[in-house]
């Protein structure tokens, strides 16, 4: 969470997460993912509006809280490292194949 938020926001996120708990925040995330998915659908057909920013924020907030509640920040960061490296390797291979 520290990568995205200042200390004040982090403390607020933790207080909210501790208050509502894991199950509640997972359920809320599921709801917010649906709303973000809907906004992404609008964006894909050229009808993006300002609501997408709010929905992205909602999802990031809840993911940060769930990561905190599960205590899995290190494991998540390891997966981000692995997956981004792997995708760059795939892109590099695609670009090499195009240049052949």
C-alpha positions in Angstrom: 0.0 0.0 0.0 2.8 2.4 0.7 3.6 2.7 -3.0 0.3 4.4 -3.7 -0.7 6.2 -0.5 0.7 8.5 2.1 0.8 7.6 5.8 -2.5 9.4 6.6 -4.4 7.5 3.9 -2.8 4.2 4.9 -3.9 4.7 8.5 -7.5 5.5 7.3 -7.5 2.4 5.0 -6.3 0.2 7.9 -9.0 1.6 10.3 -11.7 1.0 7.7 -10.4 -2.5 7.0 -10.2 -3.4 10.7 -13.7 -2.1 11.3 -15.4 -4.0 8.5 -13.2 -7.1 8.4 -12.1 -9.4 5.6 -15.4 -11.0 4.6 -17.2 -7.7 4.3 -14.5 -6.0 2.3 -14.3 -9.0 -0.1 -18.0 -8.8 -0.6 -17.7 -5.0 -1.2 -14.8 -5.6 -3.6 -17.0 -8.0 -5.6 -19.6 -5.3 -5.9 -17.1 -2.6 -6.9 -15.5 -4.9 -9.5 -18.9 -5.2 -11.2 -19.3 -1.4 -11.3 -15.7 -1.0 -12.7 -16.4 -3.7 -15.3 -19.5 -1.7 -16.4 -17.5 1.5 -16.7 -14.8 -0.3 -18.6 -17.5 -1.6 -21.0 -18.5 2.0 -21.7 -14.9 3.0 -22.3 -14.4 0.1 -24.8 -17.2 1.5 -27.0 -15.9 5.1 -26.7 -18.3 6.3 -24.1 -15.9 6.6 -21.1 -16.9 9.1 -18.5 -15.6 10.5 -15.2 -17.2 7.6 -13.2 -14.4 5.3 -14.2 -12.0 7.2 -12.0 -14.2 6.7 -8.9 -14.7 3.0 -9.6 -10.9 2.5 -10.1 -10.4 4.3 -6.7 -13.0 2.1 -5.0 -11.3 -1.1 -6.3 -7.8 0.0 -5.4 -8.9 1.0 -1.9 -10.6 -2.4 -1.3 -7.7 -4.4 -2.8 -5.3 -2.5 -0.5 -7.5 -3.2 2.5 -7.7 -6.9 1.6 -3.9 -7.1 1.1 -3.5 -5.5 4.5 -6.0 -7.8 6.2 -4.4 -10.9 4.7 -0.9 -9.7 5.4 0.2 -10.7 1.9 1.9 -7.6 0.6 5.2 -9.3 0.1 3.7 -12.2 -1.8 1.6 -9.9 -4.0 4.7 -7.8 -4.8 6.6 -11.0 -5.7 3.7 -12.0 -8.1 3.7 -8.5 -9.6 7.5 -8.8 -10.2 7.2 -12.2 -11.7 4.2 -11.4 -13.9 5.5 -8.1 -15.3 8.9 -9.7 -16.1 7.2 -12.6 -17.8 5.0 -10.3 -19.9 7.9 -8.2 -21.0 9.6 -11.4 -22.1 6.5 -12.2 -24.2 6.5 -8.8 -25.7 10.2 -9.0 -26.5 9.6 -12.4 -28.3 6.6 -10.9 -30.2 8.7 -8.0 -31.4 11.6 -10.3 -32.4 9.2 -12.4 -34.4 7.8 -9.4 -36.2 11.3 -8.3 -37.2 12.1 -11.7 -38.8 
